[in-house]
Amino acid sequence: MPAVDRLSNLPDVPLLHIMSFLTTKDVVTNTCTLSKRWENFWTGATSLIFDSHEFNDDLKFMNFVDNVLAKRQNLNLDTFKLVWNNNTSTFEAAESWLAHAVKAKPRVLILIISGDDVYLEFSDDVFMCESLEELKLSTTFSGGFYPLKPKSVKLNGLKKLEISRDINLDDDFMKKLMGGSPILEELILDCEFEGLSIISSQSVKKLILYCHATDKFQISIPSLLSLYIENAVPGRISCKNLVSLVEACISVDRCLYDGSGTLLNGLSNAEELHFDNISSVAMFEKELPNCPTFYNLKEMNCHVDSFYPVARFLQYAPNLEKLTLRYYFELKCDSYYRHERDLYFSCEKLKMVEICYSSPDAME
């Protein structure tokens, strides 16, 4: 029975969808030999994914990208992704590629760029691309931090934004961003915040922060449903107006936490709280006396070396239903331990307590 090429017999739409999961190098070099139909089929691809790690040197990579962009059909893009570890002394080529991508009105734009002594300056056109629903900007270079300074921002369709690595955000950028992104729902920041005093929005529902903060700043987002902060320094971050908050996950920088701050106070509307390291629980001792009651809280998950601070917190959580403790016996703090026998609390609605031990010996 002769072999049947069922793949080539598929309509264009499902074939293009399959191609969208491959890098552009795979699409161009590996599909052209399948059959005559495939020779130029890739020129209609609406997803372009360029990765310099697939090439031996920058010149071959640059020539490949130039050729693909020159030969592709004049169609709008769904996705444009550029990953370039640039060892040359300029990003002129990338600026040209980016201009081509923006003109093609992409829905998703992902730029992951690194260089030794130079950086890619994101043009104003990127921040005026109203077709974008998802934008990721990541740049690494040895010369410090690159400030985002667009003249204006008009991203009316943007729903998700991720900014990471050697990029610095200040108040000027944040004000333009929030003013020009009226339906932004998810914001992921893993960068520098020098000159930033507030993150304020009326639309963001999910905020993920990997903190490198040196200055104090405030989070004020009434629409926020989910908050994740890693390496938080409570004395430098405060929360206000988180009236819609459903869940929050916090890990505190144990080296920089000095016992000050009001981070916990701003989480009082949450229904679910996760504290991802022991230093996070240290906030309980310092901040609880100034906190309101956590009436909405139904579930709490925390790493502890003593039950005492948790018991203190339970006095402020009358409606808690589930408590998960991740216990570290080897790190028990004697200053807490001497209080535990004298502490009484009532948690009438608590239905489930889960205890996870860090040591295999503790499971016996």
CORHU-V404960 format. One record per run of one state. SS is the DSSP state (H for helix, E for strand, - for the rest). FROM is the first residue (numbers start at 0). LEN is the number of residues. If there is no record, write none. Layout:
SS;FROM;LEN
SS;FROM;LEN
This chain:
-;0;11
H;11;8
-;19;4
H;23;8
-;31;4
H;35;3
-;38;2
H;40;4
-;44;2
E;46;5
H;51;3
-;54;3
H;57;14
-;71;7
E;78;8
-;86;5
H;91;12
-;103;4
E;107;8
-;115;8
H;123;5
-;128;5
E;133;8
-;141;4
E;145;2
-;147;12
E;159;9
-;168;2
H;170;10
-;180;5
E;185;7
-;192;5
E;197;4
-;201;4
E;205;5
-;210;6
E;216;5
-;221;4
E;225;7
-;232;4
E;236;4
-;240;6
E;246;6
-;252;11
H;263;4
-;267;4
E;271;4
-;275;2
H;277;13
-;290;8
E;298;6
-;304;3
H;307;7
-;314;7
E;321;6
-;327;1
H;328;3
-;331;2
H;333;7
-;340;11
E;351;6
-;357;2
H;359;4
-;363;1
